[in-house]
């Protein structure tokens, strides 16, 4: 895997992890998602990225560009 490809996939994984945590907060009726994102700890993001099944990270995604969709598809190993 080329370094640029690995970097793009890592960025997508981090983004999906943060997205999943925000969706959890919305589901629990927490207000202020911007403040929530600012409060996230790296450990929270890491736990979401490593412990959650891929279908939880992919739930509720908006429509993606073709390139982003290819990266997300590459991460969907579950």
Secondary structure, DSSP 4 states (H G I P E B T S, - for coil): --HHHHHHHHHHHHHHHHHHHHHHHHHTT---HHHHHHH--HHHHHHHHHHS-HHHHHTT-----HHHHHHHHHH---
